[in-house]
Amino acid sequence: MAVQATAAQISSVALRTCAIIFFRFFPAHFPTFVFAAFAIYVPAFLATYWAGPELEVVDDEIDVLVKETTITPDDGNGDAVVADEIDVQEKVTLREKPVSKWKILAYGAPNPRDQITSIATFLINALFVALTADALYRARIFYPADDLSFVRLGYISNDEAKMLIREPNQAKMPVTVEIRLADAIPPFEDPIWRLAGGLQSTNNETDFTGIVNIHLKDKHPRWYEYRTSNNHAGRFLSAPKPGQLSDKTDGKFTFLSTSCILPRFPYSPFDHALAIPGLRHLAEKLPGLSAQFMLFLGDFIYIDVPNRFGKSIDEYRMQYRQVYASPDWAPVAQNLSWIHVLDDHEISNDWDASNTGVYQAAVEPWATYQANVNPPKALRAGSNNIQRKDATWYSFAQGPASFFLMDTRSYRSRNKVPFEDEEKTMLGPEQLEDFLAWLARPEPRGIKWKIVASSVPFTKNWPVNVQDTWGGFLVERRRILEAMWDAGARGMGVLVLSGDRHEFAATKFPPPADSKWPASAAAHEISTSPLNQFASPFPTYRQTDDEDVKLKYIPSGSSKFGAFTIENVEGESTLQYQLYVDGKEAWNTTLIAAKPSSGTSGSFWDFLKF
């Protein structure tokens, strides 16, 4: 086979393989290989085609004729010499090598004897390249979402609802928001629309967004409807007070958790350029879950996947707009509160450079679209009512649970620092101090769970890239575990929620045997991701010791989310977890809040006994 034909075959196979991997399995890096392979393939294809058909030998005949000749000296003296004269004739019959249509189509090298099939195989490769370009550029070119107008619900408490509004059309200003009780009881309650707030104007400084804080007069859980003057509408359920459960949800408190969204994966040329199939799975299940909110654990955008196209604020803003502009977004957001934590792909992969580099360009859009409608900033250590100024970590309490939302990216030490280094930190000193104080702080009566939102896994059972997880910050992790066991010994169920790994795992952290902590003080982690991204192609979770105990591990599924339901059952606070993989329930489990080992529940009410 000629060298140009070999080059055509190798580049063709490489192109198709990389494109398929990019479309279905791993949506990063491979477009570069697709385009490079096509650049090699085109000249190799033409050179092979112009070189003419490949020939093969079909017959090889050799005729040998031996002729004796007597040679006599010219002077007549001496003896005559007899010589053999050999005449060899070879007849080689060639023909054009037979054409195999399937090989032309499968391997991509052309044959001039079969022009149609050769053109077809070239078009197949050209189609793969065109689809790759479509996956990369269609959304950027045709759907930058500059004119996006939308409303989303942020944090909702028992007396307030935060709402993010984006409206670039100044002709629609001012934008007003009206609400009314959706479950009004006549004649005692009037279900009329009342003005709740609005925006006088928007501008490019905040990407034409604004925040509306809606005051809720009824302090108990109620269903509200809202509508805006720029034609957006929805409904929401206000939250129960800390320590209480609501009859509106049959005495159950449910919330959701997941992470990681990459639009248009797996790739289909027939999907909308901003399609998010995982949101469709979520939308199908939402009506039956009665969830209070979605706790999204990071990687809401992927600034560097499949390629990084820029480092400006405008680039980051566009990525947020494109998710919110997805046709699959409204069904899961117009009636559901979403609250967020920050992770690396909102900045850059495996980010550990604190507030340097692209951090400032990344964090402004993050604040605009996510943080500004998040729960309150966490309380400062040593205080019961003063929030930490400029904190990027949050805490709140609703119903039977108290929540702490970590920032695991803005303050961490470099990942390459030794895992056991005493000074290495994931949270930074102030956040760590506030978090430990939150774990130790007594909660109102009725709160039985302390729930931690960490964008990266707390377990060290993921050895692949473990330095980016809490497994690379072992000293600080050990200190936190001890504080968690202290909370568990006081009768609090401690649960860490994480994402990031595109896999699911449930892990238990039992206190050391023969320690001061009872076995019932064990903490747990449930790590769930992605909502819409590639699944890990091979298992990467592995238990290596008795410190992190595997309860369940499911690597497959490009869409995963979990529902947590807390209720009182026979005098105990139970937490049921349901895992949904690609729209179907794949696993469930139930945790029970531990009884206090010291006779106190950790509630501040227990400290008021006379």
C-alpha positions in Angstrom: 0.0 0.0 0.0 1.3 3.4 -1.0 2.3 5.7 1.8 -0.4 8.3 0.9 -3.1 5.6 1.2 -1.8 4.5 4.6 -1.8 8.2 5.7 -5.4 8.5 4.5 -6.6 5.4 6.4 -4.8 6.3 9.6 -6.0 9.9 9.6 -9.6 8.8 8.7 -9.8 6.3 11.5 -8.3 8.7 14.0 -10.8 11.5 12.9 -13.8 9.3 13.3 -12.8 7.8 16.6 -12.0 11.2 18.1 -15.3 12.6 16.9 -17.4 9.8 18.3 -15.6 10.0 21.7 -16.2 13.8 21.7 -19.9 13.4 20.9 -20.8 10.5 23.3 -18.1 10.0 25.9 -15.7 12.9 26.7 -16.6 16.4 25.5 -13.2 18.0 25.7 -9.9 18.2 23.8 -10.9 15.9 21.0 -12.1 18.6 18.5 -8.5 19.6 18.1 -7.6 16.1 17.1 -10.5 15.9 14.7 -9.5 19.1 12.9 -5.8 18.1 12.8 -6.7 14.6 11.4 -8.8 16.2 8.7 -6.0 18.5 7.7 -3.8 15.4 7.1 -6.6 13.4 5.5 -7.6 15.8 2.7 -4.1 15.9 1.0 -3.6 12.2 1.6 -7.0 11.4 0.1 -6.3 13.5 -3.0 -2.8 12.1 -3.5 -4.2 8.5 -3.2 -7.0 9.2 -5.7 -4.7 10.9 -8.2 -2.1 8.1 -8.0 -4.4 5.8 -9.8 -5.7 2.4 -9.0 -3.5 -0.1 -7.1 -2.3 -3.0 -9.2 -1.8 -6.7 -8.3 0.0 -9.6 -10.1 -2.4 -12.2 -11.5 0.1 -14.3 -13.6 3.9 -14.5 -13.8 5.3 -16.7 -16.7 9.1 -17.2 -17.2 10.4 -18.8 -20.5 14.0 -20.0 -20.5 15.6 -20.8 -23.9 19.1 -22.5 -23.9 21.0 -22.3 -27.2 24.4 -24.0 -27.7 26.9 -22.2 -29.8 30.3 -23.5 -31.1 33.0 -20.9 -31.1 36.1 -21.6 -33.3 39.3 -19.5 -33.0 39.8 -17.1 -35.9 43.3 -18.4 -36.7 42.1 -21.9 -36.9 44.4 -23.0 -34.2 43.1 -24.6 -31.1 40.0 -26.5 -30.2 36.5 -25.3 -30.7 34.6 -24.2 -27.6 30.9 -25.0 -27.1 29.0 -22.2 -25.2 25.5 -22.1 -23.8 23.5 -19.0 -24.5 20.5 -18.6 -22.1 17.6 -16.4 -23.0 15.2 -15.7 -20.1 11.8 -14.1 -20.9 9.3 -13.2 -18.1 5.7 -12.3 -18.8 3.9 -10.6 -15.9 0.2 -10.0 -16.1 -1.2 -7.2 -14.0 -4.7 -6.1 -13.2 -6.2 -3.4 -11.1 -6.7 -4.6 -7.5 -10.4 -5.4 -6.8 -12.2 -2.7 -5.0 -13.7 -3.4 -1.6 -16.5 -0.9 -1.0 -16.7 -1.6 2.7 -13.0 -1.0 3.1 -13.3 2.3 1.3 -16.2 3.3 3.6 -14.7 1.9 6.8 -11.1 3.1 6.4 -11.5 6.3 4.3 -8.8 5.7 1.6 -10.3 6.3 -1.9 -10.0 4.2 -5.0 -10.3 5.9 -8.4 -12.2 2.8 -9.8 -15.1 3.5 -7.5 -15.7 7.2 -7.5 -19.1 7.1 -5.8 -17.9 5.2 -2.8 -14.7 7.3 -2.6 -16.7 10.5 -2.6 -19.1 8.9 0.0 -16.2 8.1 2.4 -14.8 11.6 2.0 -18.3 13.1 2.8 -18.5 10.9 5.9 -15.4 12.4 7.3 -16.4 15.9 6.2 -19.7 15.3 8.0 -17.9 14.3 11.2 -15.8 17.5 11.0 -18.9 19.6 10.3 -20.7 18.1 13.3 -17.7 18.8 15.5 -17.7 22.4 14.4 -21.5 22.5 15.0 -21.0 21.2 18.5 -18.3 23.8 19.2 -19.6 26.9 17.5 -23.3 26.9 16.8 -24.2 28.1 20.3 -21.5 30.7 20.3 -22.5 32.1 16.9 -26.2 31.9 16.9 -27.1 31.8 20.6 -25.0 34.2 22.7 -28.3 35.0 24.5 -27.5 38.8 24.6 -31.3 39.5 24.5 -32.2 36.9 27.2 -35.0 38.0 29.5 -35.6 35.6 32.4 -36.5 35.4 36.0 -35.2 32.8 38.5 -35.9 32.1 42.1 -33.0 32.2 44.5 -33.1 31.6 48.3 -36.5 31.4 49.8 -37.1 31.5 53.6 -40.3 31.7 55.7 -40.4 35.5 55.3 -38.5 36.4 52.2 -38.0 35.3 48.6 -35.0 36.5 46.5 -35.5 36.8 42.7 -33.0 37.4 40.0 -34.4 39.3 36.9 -32.6 39.9 33.7 -34.1 42.3 31.2 -31.9 44.0 28.6 -34.8 45.8 26.9 -35.1 49.2 28.5 -38.4 49.8 26.8 -39.9 47.3 29.3 -38.6 49.3 32.3 -39.6 49.5 35.0 -40.1 45.8 35.6 -42.6 45.2 38.4 -43.2 41.9 40.4 -46.5 41.0 41.8 -47.4 38.1 44.1 -50.5 36.5 45.5 -51.4 33.6 47.7 -52.0 30.5 45.5 -53.7 28.7 48.3 -55.8 31.5 49.7 -58.7 30.5 52.0 -61.8 32.7 51.3 -63.4 34.7 52.7 -60.6 35.2 55.3 -57.8 35.6 52.7 -57.9 37.7 49.5 -56.1 36.1 46.5 -55.6 39.5 44.7 -52.3 40.4 43.1 -50.1 42.8 45.2 -47.0 44.7 44.2 -44.0 43.1 45.7 -41.1 45.0 44.2 -39.3 45.6 40.9 -36.4 47.2 39.0 -36.3 50.7 37.8 -33.6 50.0 35.2 -30.8 47.6 34.3 -27.4 48.2 32.7 -24.4 46.4 31.4 -22.5 46.7 34.7 -24.5 43.8 36.0 -25.2 42.3 32.6 -28.7 43.8 32.7 -29.7 41.9 35.9 -31.2 43.0 39.2 -32.3 41.5 42.5 -35.8 41.8 43.9 -36.2 40.9 47.6 -39.9 39.9 48.2 -41.2 40.3 51.7 -43.6 37.4 52.6 -46.2 38.5 55.2 -47.3 35.0 56.2 -44.6 33.4 58.3 -45.8 29.9 57.8 -45.3 27.8 54.6 -47.6 29.0 51.9 -47.8 28.7 48.1 -47.4 31.9 46.3 -47.8 32.8 42.6 -45.7 35.6 41.0 -45.8 37.4 37.7 -43.7 40.2 36.3 -44.5 43.0 33.9 -42.1 41.6 31.4 -44.2 38.4 31.0 -42.6 35.9 33.4 -44.6 33.9 35.9 -44.4 31.0 38.3 -45.1 29.8 41.8 -43.1 28.9 44.9 -43.5 27.4 48.4 -42.2 29.5 51.3 -40.0 27.6 53.7 -40.9 26.3 57.2 -39.4 28.0 60.2 -36.2 26.4 61.7 -37.2 23.4 63.6 -40.7 23.0 62.2 -42.3 20.8 59.5 -45.1 21.8 57.3 -48.6 20.4 56.7 -48.3 21.7 53.2 -45.8 18.9 52.5 -47.4 16.3 54.8 -44.8 16.8 57.4 -41.9 16.2 55.0 -39.0 18.5 54.1 -37.5 17.7 50.7 -34.6 19.3 48.8 -32.5 18.2 45.8 -28.8 18.1 45.1 -26.6 17.6 42.1 -23.8 19.4 40.2 -22.2 19.8 36.7 -24.0 21.1 33.7 -22.7 21.0 30.1 -25.3 21.9 27.5 -25.8 19.7 24.5 -24.2 16.5 25.8 -24.5 13.8 24.6 -24.3 15.6 21.3 -27.2 15.3 18.8 -27.3 17.5 15.7 -31.1 17.5 16.1 -31.1 19.0 19.6 -31.3 22.7 20.2 -27.9 24.3 20.5 -28.5 25.0 24.2 -30.3 21.7 25.0 -29.7 20.2 28.4 -31.1 16.6 28.4 -30.5 16.2 32.2 -32.9 19.0 33.0 -35.6 17.1 31.2 -35.1 14.1 33.5 -35.3 16.5 36.4 -38.4 18.2 35.1 -40.2 14.8 34.8 -39.6 14.0 38.5 -40.1 17.4 40.0 -44.0 17.3 40.3 -43.8 14.2 42.5 -41.0 15.4 44.8 -42.4 18.6 46.3 -38.9 19.9 46.7 -38.1 23.1 48.7 -35.0 24.0 46.7 -32.2 22.7 44.5 -28.8 22.8 46.2 -26.4 23.0 43.2 -22.9 22.0 44.1 -20.8 23.7 41.4 -19.8 23.6 37.8 -23.0 25.3 36.6 -20.9 26.4 33.6 -17.8 24.8 32.0 -15.7 27.8 30.9 -13.0 25.5 29.6 -15.0 22.6 28.1 -14.9 21.7 25.3 -12.5 24.6 24.7 -11.7 27.8 26.4 -12.6 30.6 24.1 -11.7 33.6 26.3 -10.9 34.9 29.7 -13.0 38.0 29.8 -15.9 38.8 32.0 -18.1 38.9 28.9 -17.1 35.3 28.1 -18.1 34.1 31.6 -21.3 36.1 31.4 -22.3 34.5 28.1 -21.8 31.0 29.5 -24.3 31.7 32.4 -26.7 33.3 30.0 -26.6 30.3 27.7 -27.6 27.9 30.5 -30.4 30.1 31.5 -31.5 30.5 27.9 -31.8 26.7 27.4 -35.2 25.6 26.4 -35.0 23.0 29.1 -34.3 25.5 31.9 -37.7 27.1 32.6 -39.5 23.8 33.5 -37.1 23.2 36.4 -36.7 26.8 37.5 -39.8 28.9 37.3 -41.3 27.0 40.3 -38.1 25.9 42.2 -35.5 27.8 44.2 -31.9 27.2 43.2 -29.0 28.0 45.5 -25.3 27.5 44.6 -21.8 26.8 45.6 -18.7 27.7 43.5 -16.4 25.1 41.9 -13.5 25.0 39.5 -15.1 25.1 36.1 -16.8 28.4 37.0 -13.2 29.6 37.1 -10.8 27.1 35.5 -10.1 23.4 35.9 -8.8 22.3 39.3 -8.5 26.0 40.4 -6.1 26.5 43.3 -4.7 30.0 42.6 -6.9 31.9 45.1 -8.0 35.3 43.8 -5.2 35.7 41.1 -5.4 35.3 37.3 -8.8 34.8 35.8 -10.5 34.6 39.3 -11.7 38.2 39.2 -13.2 37.9 35.7 -14.9 34.7 36.8 -16.2 35.7 40.2 -18.1 38.8 39.0 -20.5 36.9 36.8 -20.7 34.2 39.5 -21.9 36.8 42.0 -24.2 38.4 39.4 -26.1 35.2 38.5 -25.7 33.0 41.5 -24.3 34.4 44.8 -26.4 37.6 44.9 -29.6 35.5 45.4 -27.9 32.9 47.6 -28.8 32.3 51.4 -27.4 34.7 54.0 -23.6 34.9 54.6 -22.5 32.6 57.4 -22.4 33.9 60.9 -19.1 35.0 62.2 -17.5 32.6 64.8 -18.3 33.7 68.3 -21.5 35.5 67.3 -25.1 34.3 67.0 -26.3 37.2 64.8 -23.5 38.9 63.0 -22.7 37.8 59.5 -19.2 37.5 58.2 -18.5 40.6 56.1 -17.6 39.8 52.4 -17.9 36.0 53.1 -18.4 33.8 50.1 -19.7 31.0 52.2 -23.3 30.8 53.5 -25.5 29.3 56.2 -29.2 29.0 56.9 -31.7 26.8 58.7 -35.0 25.6 57.5 -37.3 23.0 58.9 -35.4 20.1 60.4 -31.9 21.0 59.0 -29.2 23.6 59.3 -27.0 24.1 56.2 -23.5 25.4 55.6 -22.4 26.1 52.0 -18.6 26.1 51.6 -16.4 27.9 49.2 -13.7 25.3 48.4 -11.9 27.3 45.6 -11.2 30.9 46.7 -9.0 30.3 49.7 -7.3 26.9 49.2 -3.6 26.2 49.3 -2.0 24.9 46.1 -3.0 21.3 45.4 0.7 20.3 45.0 1.5 21.1 48.7 2.0 17.8 50.6 -1.2 16.3 51.8 -0.1 16.1 55.5 1.2 19.7 55.6 0.1 21.3 58.8 -0.5 24.7 57.1 -2.4 23.4 54.1 -6.0 24.6 53.9 -9.0 24.2 51.7 -11.2 26.8 53.4 -8.8 29.5 54.7 -8.6 30.5 58.4 -11.8 32.6 58.5 -14.1 30.2 56.7 -12.7 27.3 58.7 -13.3 29.2 62.0 -16.9 30.0 61.0 -17.5 26.4 59.8 -16.3 24.8 63.0 -18.3 27.3 65.0 -21.4 26.4 63.0 -20.8 22.7 63.7 -20.5 23.4 67.4 -23.4 25.9 67.6 -26.6 24.6 69.3 -29.6 24.7 67.0 -33.3 25.4 67.6 -35.4 22.6 68.9 -36.5 20.4 66.0 -33.3 20.7 64.0 -31.8 17.3 63.8 -29.4 17.6 60.8 -26.4 19.6 60.0 -25.8 19.5 56.2 -22.6 20.6 54.6 -22.4 21.6 50.9 -18.9 21.0 49.5 -18.2 21.3 45.8 -15.5 18.6 46.0 -15.7 15.2 47.7 -14.9 14.9 51.3 -13.8 11.3 51.0 -10.3 10.3 50.0 -11.6 7.2 48.2 -11.2 8.8 44.8 -7.5 8.3 44.1 -7.7 9.8 40.6 -6.8 13.5 41.1 -7.3 13.1 44.8 -5.1 16.2 45.4 -8.1 18.3 44.2 -10.5 16.8 46.8 -10.4 16.8 50.6 -8.2 13.8 50.3 -5.4 16.2 49.5 -6.0 18.3 52.6 -5.8 15.6 55.3 -4.8 17.7 58.3 -7.7 20.1 57.9 -10.0 17.2 57.0 -9.1 15.4 60.2 -9.9 18.5 62.3 -13.3 18.9 60.6 -14.1 15.2 61.1 -13.5 15.5 64.8 -15.8 18.5 64.9 -18.4 16.5 63.0 -18.2 13.6 65.4 -18.6 16.1 68.3 -21.9 17.2 66.6 -22.9 13.6 66.1 -22.4 12.8 69.7 -24.7 15.7 70.7 -27.5 14.0 68.6 -27.0 15.8 65.3 -27.0 13.9 62.0 -24.0 15.2 60.0 -24.2 14.8 56.2 -21.8 16.2 53.6 -23.1 16.7 50.1 -20.7 17.0 47.2 -20.4 16.6 43.4 -17.6 17.2 40.9 -16.6 13.6 40.1 -19.4 12.7 37.5 -20.0 9.6 39.6 -22.2 8.7 42.6 -20.9 7.5 45.9 -22.2 7.2 49.5 -19.5 7.1 52.2 -19.6 6.7 55.9 -17.0 8.3 58.3 -17.1 6.3 61.5 -15.2 7.7 64.6 -12.1 5.6 65.5 -12.7 2.6 67.6 -12.2 3.0 71.4 -12.4 6.8 70.9 -14.4 9.3 73.0 -17.1 9.3 70.3 -19.8 6.7 70.0 -20.2 4.7 66.8 -23.6 6.5 66.3 -21.7 9.8 65.8 -20.5 8.8 62.4 -20.8 11.4 59.6 -21.9 10.5 56.1 -21.3 11.9 52.6 -23.4 11.6 49.5 -21.7 12.7 46.3 -23.9 13.1 43.3 -23.0 14.3 39.8 -23.4 15.1 37.0 -26.7 16.6 36.1 -25.7 16.8 32.5 -22.1 15.8 31.6 -20.1 12.7 30.7 -20.0 9.8 33.1 -16.7 8.4 34.3 -15.7 5.8 31.6 -14.2 3.5 34.2 -14.6 3.1 38.0 -12.4 5.4 40.0 -13.7 5.1 43.6 -11.9 2.6 45.9 -12.0 2.1 49.6 -8.5 1.8 50.9 -8.9 1.8 54.7 -11.5 1.8 57.5 -11.7 5.6 57.8 -13.8 6.1 54.7 -16.3 3.2 54.3 -18.0 2.7 51.0 -21.8 2.3 51.3 -22.7 2.5 47.6 -20.9 3.4 44.3 -22.5 4.0 40.9 -20.2 5.4 38.2 -22.5 5.2 35.2 -25.1 7.7 34.0 -24.7 11.1 32.3 -27.5 12.6 34.4 -27.7 12.1 38.2 -29.5 14.0 40.9 -30.7 13.1 44.4 -33.7 13.9 46.5 -33.4 14.2 50.3 -36.6 13.9 52.4 -36.5 14.5 56.2 -39.4 13.6 58.4 -40.2 12.4 61.9 -41.0 8.6 62.0 -41.9 7.1 65.3 -40.1 9.7 67.3 -36.9 9.7 65.2 -35.7 12.1 62.5 -35.1 10.1 59.3 -33.5 11.2 56.1 -34.4 9.3 53.0 -32.2 9.7 49.9 -33.3 8.7 46.4 -30.8 8.7 43.6 -32.1 9.2 40.0 -29.8 8.1 37.2 -30.9 9.1 33.6 -34.4 9.7 34.9 -34.9 6.5 36.8 -34.6 5.8 40.5 -31.4 3.8 40.9 -30.8 3.5 44.6 -32.2 4.7 47.9 -31.3 4.6 51.5 -32.4 6.0 54.9 -30.3 7.6 57.6 -31.4 8.2 61.1 -30.2 11.1 63.3 -28.3 9.8 66.3 -29.6 10.1 69.8 -27.4 12.4 71.9 -24.8 10.4 73.9 -24.6 12.9 76.7 -28.3 13.4 77.3 -28.5 16.7 75.4 -29.6 17.3 71.8 -27.4 20.2 71.0 -30.4 22.5 70.9 -30.0 25.8 72.8 -33.4 25.0 74.4 -31.6 22.2 76.4 -29.4 24.9 77.9 -32.4 26.7 79.4 -33.6 23.9 81.6 -34.3 25.0 85.2 
